[in-house]
């Protein structure tokens, strides 16, 4: 099945976040993400901080492993607790691709971003991230899952 993605251009501003960081094999990522989101949610509840948006995960690939940070955007810098740490999502230009469907098909969105960047002669600028608008625990149909892929770039 061929999927056509629309690429939206965003001018991002710095965003405070509360995250858990880790490095793991790719196949360990789904379980790690669930634990990371749960840890950050619990920390934010204890700290009395409401997230300002849905959960996200930012990735860097290191051969067979993935370095990731996963958490939530927050309204201000948080102190953290050793496991949960303060971080930020960067400002700058980004291509944003909305993917509807299972996470296993996200590679298609990344290929669309790569092709779009190449056609415009833009260069990726730093790690990409995914924003998870749908909670698989409350929406069992993967065809209805919405994920935004955010790919920062330089002109």
Secondary structure, 3 states (H helix, E strand, C coil): CCCCCCEEEEEECCEEEEEEEEEEEHHHHHHHHHHHHHHHHHHHHHHCCCEEEEEEEEEEEECCEEEEEEEEEECCCCCCCCCCEEEEECCEEEEEEEEECCHHHHHHHHHHHHHHHHHHCCEECCCEEEEECCCCCCCCCHHHCEEEEEEEEEC
